[in-house]
Amino acid sequence: MITLYTTHCPKCRTLEKNLQKKGIPYTTSENLDKLVRAGFSSAPMLEVAEGQFLNFKEAWGWINQQ
């Protein structure tokens, strides 16, 4: 399951709209503690597999390749 970690900032909303546009099923999470534990300090982050996180730029590219 794909999870978008979000603070509802403009970049977060952009990724969410692109996921919807592409019809990619996902869930959202505001639990940023998991990101901090994984060593990240910003959102949005897209978790495409267990423990595989993509930052905004990487996530944008990944979504567009789907």
Secondary structure, DSSP 8 states (H G I E B T S, - for coil): --EEE----HHHHHHHHHHHHHT---EEE--THHHHHTT--SS-EEEEETTEEE-HHHHHHHHHH-
